């Protein structure tokens, strides 16, 4: 049975009368990895700081293991919350070696226990060979591992990671994302990541909350955020795609210019009213929904192309002038301006009521 380790219940936070976090709620089970994903300024780092105890809250409450640690009237000191934190800039002590950085928060242990725990953490993060080096002698990826090891060394109940990979190049970021997930899962650590990068969120987290203007718009798995977004904002922020005009034919069919989609509508909410027959809607079409097919009679003109190694992302002009994206295996290398055959393969139809101008 899942055990709720963290409960964030309707918390709010304001700066100079400006609301930064607005009645926000979510929960995280023991051993789970959650993520707050959103653009800069959406309030995600403030939520993390409220959980850590670095920021007070003006409404709601935060509970750890069922115990209230924050409310508008009370805030437990950060050092008493048994929470670890990895900062964006790593915040390593430059005058201390790797092993001394890792053992810094273990003053309550005996010298032998500190030594054993440090050796264990060095093994876990793969830094045994640089134990006596100083931070300036390490690469960015190694510094990130030291920061992670230092945060995990006291065995916190909860680990918070604030944009931990933002200072790294893309390739290293992707590799370390997977490594960090493996370390956290092997340690059974409950963690929350804050990031604006959906690839990081997808690589690390079990559950993701997409934030906008201090609110969580959808808390879900990466798969559902991509294939079953519940709002236009989530649909636009997660993944790539375009909206094509459509019309509801009946309860399980919608027609767009590329044909009739014969699956149930995943999202039928526009001002909380179900779509009816004949309603005009916008249908979300992802790049993987449009498949290259030389035999198809349906043609589209290539406007742009982006080579991605194994795949090419084509921007296409459809017969009626709309544009769409198609992700195609890169051995289908077509020229800009060329017409190619396409067909629809849509497993998840997501539609929203059209926005009137």
C-alpha positions in Angstrom: 0.0 0.0 0.0 1.3 3.4 -1.0 2.3 5.8 1.9 1.9 9.5 1.4 5.1 11.1 2.4 4.5 14.7 1.3 1.2 16.5 1.1 0.9 20.1 -0.2 -2.6 21.2 0.6 -3.9 24.4 -1.0 -0.8 26.5 -0.3 -0.5 30.1 -1.4 2.4 32.6 -1.3 2.6 36.2 -2.2 5.3 38.8 -2.6 4.3 42.5 -2.2 0.7 41.6 -2.7 1.5 39.7 -5.9 0.3 36.1 -5.7 3.1 33.7 -6.8 1.6 30.4 -5.7 -2.2 30.2 -5.8 -4.1 27.5 -3.8 -1.8 24.8 -5.0 -2.1 21.1 -4.0 -0.4 17.8 -4.7 0.8 14.7 -2.9 3.8 12.4 -3.3 4.1 8.8 -2.1 7.1 7.4 -0.4 9.8 6.5 -2.9 8.2 8.4 -5.7 9.8 11.1 -7.8 7.7 14.1 -8.7 8.4 17.1 -10.8 7.1 20.7 -11.1 7.4 21.6 -14.7 6.7 25.1 -16.2 8.1 28.2 -17.7 10.2 30.8 -15.9 8.1 32.8 -13.4 5.3 30.2 -12.9 6.1 29.8 -9.2 7.7 26.3 -9.3 10.9 27.3 -7.4 8.8 29.2 -4.8 6.8 26.0 -4.1 10.1 24.1 -3.6 11.3 26.8 -1.1 7.9 26.7 0.7 8.3 22.9 1.1 11.9 23.3 2.3 10.9 26.0 4.8 12.9 28.8 3.2 9.7 30.7 2.5 6.6 31.1 4.7 3.1 30.4 3.2 0.1 32.7 3.6 -2.5 29.9 3.1 -2.8 26.2 3.2 -0.4 23.7 4.8 2.5 21.4 4.1 2.7 18.0 5.8 5.6 15.6 5.9 4.8 12.0 7.0 1.5 13.3 8.2 3.0 16.0 10.4 2.3 19.7 9.6 5.5 21.6 8.9 4.1 24.8 7.4 0.9 26.8 7.6 0.1 30.5 7.7 0.6 30.4 11.5 3.5 28.0 11.9 6.7 27.1 10.1 9.1 24.4 11.2 12.7 25.4 10.8 14.3 24.0 7.6 17.0 22.1 9.5 14.3 20.3 11.4 12.4 19.0 8.4 14.9 16.3 7.4 14.9 17.5 3.8 17.9 17.5 1.4 18.4 20.0 -1.3 20.4 20.2 -4.5 20.7 23.8 -5.8 21.0 25.1 -9.3 24.6 26.2 -8.7 25.5 23.1 -6.6 26.6 25.4 -3.7 29.7 23.3 -3.0 32.3 24.6 -0.5 35.3 25.5 -2.6 37.8 25.2 0.2 36.7 21.6 1.0 37.6 18.4 -0.8 34.9 16.2 -2.4 34.8 13.9 0.6 34.7 16.8 3.1 31.8 18.3 1.1 29.9 15.1 1.3 30.5 14.6 5.1 29.7 18.3 5.9 26.2 17.6 7.2 27.1 14.4 9.1 28.5 16.1 12.2 26.0 14.1 14.4 27.8 10.8 13.4 31.0 9.4 14.8 34.2 9.8 12.7 33.9 6.1 11.7 30.3 6.4 10.7 31.0 9.5 8.6 33.9 7.8 6.8 31.7 4.8 6.0 28.8 6.9 4.8 31.1 9.0 2.6 32.7 5.9 1.1 29.2 4.6 0.4 28.1 7.8 -1.3 31.3 8.1 -3.4 30.6 4.5 -4.6 27.0 5.3 -5.4 27.8 8.5 -7.5 31.0 7.1 -9.0 33.5 9.5 -7.6 35.9 7.4 -5.6 38.8 8.5 -7.8 38.4 12.2 -7.1 37.6 12.0 -3.4 40.4 14.3 -2.4 40.0 16.8 -5.3 38.5 20.2 -4.8 35.4 21.4 -6.6 37.3 23.6 -9.1 39.2 20.5 -10.2 36.0 18.8 -11.2 33.8 18.9 -14.3 30.2 20.2 -14.1 28.8 16.7 -14.1 31.2 15.7 -11.3 30.2 18.7 -9.2 26.6 17.9 -9.7 27.2 14.3 -8.4 29.0 15.7 -5.4 26.0 18.0 -4.6 23.7 15.0 -5.0 25.9 12.8 -2.7 26.1 15.6 -0.1 22.3 15.9 -0.1 21.7 12.2 0.1 24.4 11.4 2.7 22.1 12.3 5.8 19.4 10.0 4.4 16.7 12.7 4.1 13.0 11.9 4.1 12.6 14.1 1.0 15.1 15.4 -1.6 14.4 18.7 -3.5 16.3 19.4 -6.7 16.0 23.0 -8.1 17.0 23.1 -11.8 20.0 20.8 -11.0 21.1 20.3 -14.7 20.6 23.9 -16.0 24.4 24.6 -16.1 25.3 21.5 -18.1 25.3 21.0 -21.8 22.4 19.1 -23.4 24.1 15.7 -23.9 25.5 15.6 -20.3 22.1 16.8 -19.0 20.3 14.0 -20.7 22.7 11.3 -19.5 22.8 12.6 -15.9 19.1 12.8 -15.8 18.9 9.1 -16.3 21.7 8.4 -13.8 20.1 10.6 -11.1 16.8 8.7 -11.5 18.6 5.4 -11.1 20.5 6.6 -8.0 17.3 7.9 -6.4 15.3 4.8 -7.2 18.1 2.5 -5.9 18.2 4.5 -2.7 14.4 4.5 -2.3 14.6 8.3 -2.1 11.4 10.4 -2.4 12.2 13.5 -4.5 10.8 16.5 -6.2 12.5 18.1 -9.2 11.9 21.6 -10.5 12.6 22.3 -14.1 11.5 24.1 -17.3 12.9 21.3 -19.5 10.3 18.7 -20.3 13.0 16.2 -21.4 14.5 16.3 -17.9 11.0 15.9 -16.4 10.2 12.9 -18.6 13.6 11.3 -17.9 13.4 11.5 -14.1 9.9 11.8 -12.8 7.1 9.3 -12.1 4.6 12.1 -11.8 4.7 15.6 -13.2 2.8 18.8 -12.4 2.6 21.3 -15.2 2.4 24.8 -13.7 1.1 28.1 -14.9 0.7 31.3 -13.0 1.2 29.7 -9.6 -1.2 26.8 -10.2 -0.8 23.2 -11.3 -2.8 22.8 -14.5 -2.4 19.0 -14.6 -0.7 16.5 -12.3 -0.1 13.3 -14.3 2.3 10.8 -15.9 4.4 12.0 -18.8 2.4 9.8 -21.2 -0.9 11.4 -20.2 0.5 14.9 -20.3 1.6 14.3 -23.9 -1.3 12.2 -25.1 -4.2 13.4 -22.9 -3.6 17.0 -21.9 -6.5 18.5 -20.1 -6.0 22.2 -21.2 -4.6 24.1 -24.1 -1.7 25.3 -22.0 -0.6 21.8 -21.2 -1.1 20.7 -24.8 1.1 23.6 -26.0 3.7 23.4 -23.4 4.3 19.6 -23.5 5.7 18.2 -26.7 5.1 19.7 -30.1 1.9 19.9 -32.1 -0.6 22.1 -33.9 -4.3 22.6 -33.7 -6.4 21.9 -36.8 -10.0 23.0 -37.1 -12.5 20.2 -36.8 -16.2 19.6 -36.5 -17.9 17.0 -34.2 -19.9 14.5 -36.3 -21.2 12.5 -33.4 -20.2 11.3 -30.0 -17.2 9.3 -31.2 -16.2 11.0 -34.5 -14.6 14.3 -35.4 -13.8 15.5 -38.9 -10.7 17.5 -39.8 -9.3 18.4 -43.2 -7.2 15.2 -43.2 -10.2 13.0 -42.6 -12.5 11.6 -40.0 -11.0 10.4 -36.7 -12.9 7.4 -35.4 -12.0 7.4 -31.7 -13.6 8.9 -28.7 -12.7 12.5 -27.9 -10.3 12.5 -24.9 -11.0 16.1 -23.8 -14.5 17.5 -24.5 -14.5 20.4 -22.1 -15.0 23.9 -23.2 -16.4 26.2 -20.5 -17.4 22.9 -18.8 -19.9 22.1 -21.5 -19.7 18.8 -23.5 -19.3 19.2 -27.2 -22.4 18.5 -29.2 -22.9 17.3 -32.8 -21.9 20.1 -35.2 -19.7 21.9 -32.7 -16.5 23.5 -34.1 -13.4 22.3 -32.3 -9.6 22.5 -32.4 -8.0 19.1 -32.7 -4.4 18.6 -31.4 -2.3 16.8 -34.0 1.2 15.7 -32.8 4.2 15.1 -35.2 3.8 11.3 -34.6 0.1 11.5 -35.7 1.0 12.2 -39.3 2.8 9.3 -40.9 4.8 9.4 -44.2 3.2 7.2 -46.8 4.4 7.2 -50.5 1.2 5.3 -51.5 -1.2 7.8 -50.0 -3.3 10.0 -52.2 -3.3 12.7 -49.5 -0.3 15.0 -50.2 1.4 17.8 -48.2 4.1 20.2 -49.2 7.4 20.4 -47.2 7.9 23.9 -45.9 10.8 23.3 -43.5 12.9 20.3 -42.3 15.0 19.7 -39.2 17.4 16.8 -39.3 17.5 15.0 -35.9 19.7 12.0 -36.7 17.3 9.0 -36.7 14.4 11.2 -37.7 13.5 14.4 -39.6 10.9 16.8 -38.3 9.0 18.1 -41.4 6.8 21.2 -41.3 4.1 20.6 -43.9 1.5 22.7 -45.7 -1.7 20.7 -45.8 -4.1 20.9 -48.9 -6.3 23.6 -47.4 -3.3 25.8 -46.3 -2.9 24.8 -42.6 0.5 23.7 -41.4 1.3 20.6 -39.4 4.4 18.7 -38.2 5.4 15.2 -39.1 8.3 13.1 -37.5 9.6 10.8 -40.2 12.5 8.2 -40.2 15.5 10.0 -41.7 16.0 7.7 -44.6 12.9 9.4 -46.1 15.0 12.5 -47.0 12.8 14.8 -49.0 13.6 18.3 -50.3 11.9 21.5 -49.2 9.1 22.3 -51.6 8.5 18.6 -52.4 5.0 17.1 -52.1 4.9 13.9 -50.0 2.2 11.4 -49.2 0.9 11.3 -45.7 -1.7 9.5 -43.6 -3.2 9.9 -40.2 -2.5 7.5 -37.4 -4.1 9.2 -34.3 -4.6 7.0 -31.2 -5.5 9.8 -28.9 -7.9 12.5 -30.1 -7.7 15.6 -28.0 -10.1 18.4 -28.9 -10.9 21.8 -27.3 -13.6 24.3 -28.1 -12.5 26.8 -30.7 -11.5 30.2 -29.3 -13.6 32.9 -30.8 -11.8 36.1 -31.8 
